[in-house]
Amino acid sequence: MTSTTLSQDVINTGDTAWVLVCAALVLFMTPGLAFFYAGMVSKRNTLVMLQQNLIGLGIISLTWFAFGYSIAFGNDRGNGIVADLGFVALTNIDDAPKPDLHVVTETVAIPTLAFFAYQLMFAIITPALATGAVANRLKAFGWAVFIAIWSVIVYAPVAHWLWAPTGWLTKMGAQDWAGGMVVHASAGAAALGLLIVLGRRKVRPNRAPLPHSVPLVIVGAGILWFGWFGFNAGDGLQANGVAAQALVNTQLAGATAMLVWLVFERYREGHSTVLGAVTGAVAGLATITPAAGYVSSWAAVVIGALAGVVCYLALGLKRLLHVDDALDVLAVHFIGGVFGTLCVGFFGEEAINSIGRDGLFHGGGLTLLGYQVVALASVIAYALVLTLVIAFAIEKTIGLRVSAEEEEHLDLSQQGMSAYQEGPTPPDPTADGATVSAAPKPLEPGNTLYLVTAVLDSGGAAGVEREVLAAGARRAMLSEVFVTTASSVDQMVRGQKRTMDVTPRVRAEILTPAESLTSVRSALSALGDDLVEMTVVPVESG
């Protein structure tokens, strides 16, 4: 790649500002993805899922700075396969990117650092997408080593193939606007490779915990949707009509896929859920990504509708492949990216973007579609094989998979803390600002005490300890228990039946003297439906 120096007065300040804003939007997607995934796992594994997504902000920022950027966008040294290390650690970046870098027009003039920063955010989020597939199975250090290696020897070469003007797939004629192949297909292939190496979780998929916080999932999905405007609308590196078209296409495809998903969910599962809504939206956003800057608004609506159908039906892919894809990464991101890439070969329209090509539906024949198929096969095969090699090597050396015993409480084993601290309810303040304390009282030897055991609904246990101590109890201890239900209850989560035959409850064990027994029982009975059962047994104080 031959670069020419651009003086500061040639740089387009409007385009530069737009690219920098879009870089920030794409960066914001990484914590959004962390929330999106964390809400769908057990509350005991929330912090670990958050860290697995966020750790790339530190590691890949440095690998991209050191090697990744140069391998992706340096001077080609391998017939379009890989670039040299001329830009290692951002050396020699006084030269601006070649005008047609990232397949944009010759009018693009932005600082090299702006382009570096924008591309960095894509490199960060790509391997993070795979964490949802292997939820509850990754060792922290093994995962850190994996993404450091993967970002350099898998992601960077693929980015060179498709996003550098000298990349062999770019020269062949394949098109990937914002990462249907570079991001979603490669991350999906990585997810599949990791699933093969790490194997299944201890718990069967139909017995897996339900999403512990759907509101957290919704917050994450909202951040992802917001950030996706920078993901898709910034890829032309210009603030112009193509950017506006890409932004509108992003919104239309996401919205249409969401509605279609809800219709399918209602028809097949009996309910249209908010979890289904955001899943459908993310599927539509992933699918339009490779096509956003190449197709018309009507095509975006059609692509979004098809994405809602295709990705919903792809939920069964993990059963077909016999892999334990915990959060449906293959269906939503992998199939979305693959399908969207193929859609470019059908709906691509040169009239929308002068650097685009006409697809089958606009008189271009099968040529572009053929290029897309070859590019997809190459990216998937490369990413899958390299992922298998990297993951297997790490697993056999420092370890990549946690033990089966750790799977259900990774926050404690890896973080040494819990995401949610559930302690006793503090005393209520009185009108003058003081607090009414109900501390445990000393046991009196020789007196008859009663052990009151109450099983409470989890949502109604707040303040119980304080209430019974105030009623005269000597001791009160609360613990979380799981109670077997009379009959199992099936819930549908993204097309997967989850059979729940236990219910989380709170058990209160209370020691009270005879004179306070009636008051303690009354305090518990006042809980109404939140009191599931109560037993009283006399005990002797020693």
Secondary structure as UniProt FT lines:
FT   TURN            8..10
FT   HELIX           13..38
FT   TURN            39..40
FT   HELIX           43..45
FT   HELIX           46..63
FT   HELIX           64..68
FT   HELIX           69..73
FT   TURN            79..80
FT   TURN            86..87
FT   HELIX           88..90
FT   TURN            91..94
FT   TURN            99..100
FT   HELIX           101..103
FT   TURN            106..107
FT   HELIX           112..128
FT   HELIX           129..132
FT   TURN            133..136
FT   HELIX           140..150
FT   HELIX           151..155
FT   HELIX           156..163
FT   TURN            165..166
FT   HELIX           168..172
FT   HELIX           180..185
FT   HELIX           186..198
FT   HELIX           205..207
FT   HELIX           214..233
FT   TURN            234..236
FT   HELIX           241..269
FT   HELIX           274..288
FT   TURN            289..294
FT   HELIX           297..313
FT   HELIX           314..316
FT   HELIX           317..321
FT   TURN            326..327
FT   HELIX           330..334
FT   HELIX           335..347
FT   TURN            350..352
FT   TURN            354..355
FT   HELIX           360..362
FT   TURN            365..366
FT   HELIX           367..396
FT   TURN            397..398
FT   TURN            404..406
FT   HELIX           407..409
FT   HELIX           411..415
FT   TURN            431..432
FT   TURN            445..446
FT   STRAND          448..457
FT   HELIX           458..460
FT   TURN            462..463
FT   HELIX           464..470
FT   TURN            471..472
FT   STRAND          475..493
FT   TURN            494..495
FT   STRAND          496..513
FT   HELIX           514..525
FT   TURN            526..527
FT   HELIX           528..530
FT   STRAND          531..540
//
